[in-house]
């Protein structure tokens, strides 16, 4: 039996550090939270190689007193709490006294700091938990802490880190959330020597949202301000038309701390019930202020989860806050046509409503006889910005959704031969499929979704969305990146930090699927090429749907991940249930399905069609027993 023994100090510190320092983003979070607690109004964060080789945090806070510097790097040393009762009223972001000790145990750390009362600053160097230097230095008030060579003495931890771009994106996400939680502080984020974020620090949350998440996202928001039962909810939530395909743009802050709370998440989604489509999720930046004694932040090592003494007041406050904001911003979103003003002299034009550009009014022109215009001169149609442009041949970009692939799979009768018959036996494929396929009779369409066709004495019901999705999916797999088409003008799309990181990491798989993306800085990507079957109106939503799937942990294996991207593109590009279709289109799709045995399920596994035989129909009507 192995004997029990006490671990040495260094080994114990490495184990404890693993609970706090998981990756470079964890280091940034702990150090920036310390700067916020120190009363800083400006904070600069700089990283290199994703934060693995260098992290620098500079602030203008109160600084460390000379005698407190060595103590600050001891485990469980903190200025935030004194006694047990203080844990019940935590109002600071940090309080455990573990961050500096944990970081110093697995990295080379240098601290330069000075308080307002000191004439000279202090330089302190510590590596692997061992003090190296303590000396005087000239510096402004505040603190600058540099962390180099993270996990240099724990090579096993290095194996679990992602690529530099992945770690840098995680750091950027942490900085974004900290900036949103404190709009009164000016944050500057420098990544690989390039400025990536700068917030105004004027206390205006909307301006901070515009700087962090982009103006495009900020324009979809409406303000929230509500008090209920001692809980104050303020911030911004999206209008129903701004709902997203995932929850990555839901940001909740409890007393200035970013948290993941199912209570607030359920409340906001309940408030939007009936206002957004199923499968869509609201986006928001909501701050909840409540008494510190009613919330416990000491339940998670990273302090991103909290426990409420009573969840109902929080749920009610968030629900009513969002609901009242939506009802107060309930201007009609559909286009309206006013009564036309007809005068014999000249047409009247009504100015659009200034409060809502969405409701555009159209005035009809007088129906007086007009001279016959001259025949138009044939000119090429301009291609709108962001629309796909085919570069290979003159095939039209916009086709009927069945025409693009009809020539490939629909069997055609063989040409009549006048030569002598070949003595060699006919190929096997001629025995599997008749030379002249039996014609299909289109009976109609049910519920604008299901094709009803008669073939070989049976009635078939075909789900046109599932069938078209399978056809497009097969084409994508066969053509791979050959199906990409270049956009005439690149399309700029803004994402959340998480979505941006997922798409940049999966760049090679996306390129094979037909997407060509370019980093435009911040959380914005330029789309230069897309799969040929994807119309410009679906590009943004398709990429966000793909990002959401990647973030949810799906398809980590490369081949499966690429296959899932094909699924998403095909589903987005396929004709939807409820869309109108001509009889010719319905018949063409029925032929594609029934003449090809490989089109029987959609990429998600749902059946494409089912057969109702003549015997089954006659049995239902009692013609046979």
QUIUR-V623351 format. One record per pair of residues at least 4 apart in sequence whose ideal C-beta (glycine too) atoms are under 6 Angstrom apart, sorted by the first residue. I is the first residue (numbers start at 0). J is the second residue. Records with the same first field share a line. If there is no record, write none. Layout:
I->J  J
//
This chain:
6->10  11
12->104  128
13->104
16->20  101  104  105
18->300
19->97  101
20->25  26  101  102  105
21->25
23->50  51  166  170
24->169  170  173
26->54  102  146
27->31  170  173
28->173
29->98
30->56  144
31->177
32->92  93
33->93
34->39  42  58  60
35->92
36->91  92  93
37->60  61
38->60  61
39->58  59  60
40->184
41->59  185
42->58  186
43->57  187
44->56  174  188
45->55  189
46->50  54  170  190
47->52  53
48->52  163
49->163  166  167
50->54  166  170
51->149
53->147
54->146
55->145
56->144
57->143
58->141  142
59->141
60->141
62->112  113  114  140  141  142
63->67  68  112
64->114
65->121
67->71
68->121  123
70->76
71->76  99
72->99  100  103  125
74->100
75->96
76->96
77->96
79->91  93  94
80->85  94
81->85
87->292
88->291  292
89->94  291  296
90->291
92->256
97->101
102->106
103->108  125  128
104->128
105->150  153
106->146  149
107->126  147  148
108->125  146
109->124  145
110->123  144
111->122  136  138  143
112->121  142
113->117  120  138  140
115->140
119->135
120->136  138
122->134  136
123->133
124->131  132
125->130
126->131
127->152
150->156  157
161->165  166
164->503
165->504
167->190
168->500
171->496
172->496
174->188
175->211  496
176->257
178->186  198  211
179->211  250  284
180->252  255  257
182->202  204  207
183->202
184->200
185->198  200
186->198
187->197
188->195  196
189->194
190->195
198->207  210
199->206
208->212  217  284
209->214  217
212->216
213->493
215->493
219->237  238  241
220->235  237
221->238  324  328
222->235
223->234  236  320  324
224->233
225->232  320
226->231
227->315  316  319
228->312
230->289  312  316
231->288
232->287  316  317  320
233->286
234->284  285  286
235->284
236->283  321  324
237->241  281  282
239->274  275
242->275  279  281
243->248  280  282
244->543  544  547
245->547
246->280
247->495  497  498
248->282  495
249->283
250->284
251->258  260  263  285
252->257  286
253->258  287  294  305
258->303  305
259->303  304
261->265
262->310  313  314
263->317
266->314  317  318
267->281  317  321
269->318
270->318  321  322
271->275  281
275->279
289->293
293->308
294->305  307
295->306
296->302  305
298->304  306
299->303  304
307->313
310->314
316->320
319->323
330->355
332->357
334->359
335->358
336->361
337->360
339->362  363
340->347
341->365
346->364
347->362
348->362
349->360  362
351->359
352->358
382->386  388  487
384->488
385->490  535
386->535
387->396  484
388->487
389->396  484
390->485
398->402  403
399->584
400->574
401->405  584  587  588
404->470  474
405->409  587
408->591  595
409->590
410->436  594
412->434  435
413->434
425->429
436->594
437->455
439->452  454  589  590
440->453
441->452  585  586
442->451  453
443->451
444->450  585
445->449  451
447->577
448->576
449->460
450->461  463  585  589
452->459  589
453->458
454->593
456->613
457->610  612
458->611
459->608  610
460->609
461->466  589  592  608
462->607
463->574  588
464->573  575  576
465->601  605  607
466->588  592  607
467->573  574
468->569  570  573  601
469->598  601
471->532  569  572  573
472->565  569  602
474->478
475->565
478->482
479->511
480->511  513
482->513  530  531
483->513  528
484->531
485->528
489->525  527
490->526  538
491->523  525
492->524  539
493->522  523
494->498  499  522
496->522
497->550
498->546
499->522
501->546  549  550
502->546
505->509  549
508->560  561
509->514
511->561
512->564
513->530
514->529
515->527  528
516->524
517->525  527
519->523  524  525
526->538
529->533  538
530->568
532->572
533->537  572
537->541  571
541->571
544->567
545->564  567
548->553
553->563
554->559  560  563
566->602
569->573
574->578
580->584  585
589->593
590->594
592->598  607  608
598->607
599->607
600->604  606  607
601->605
611->615
617->622  623
618->623
//
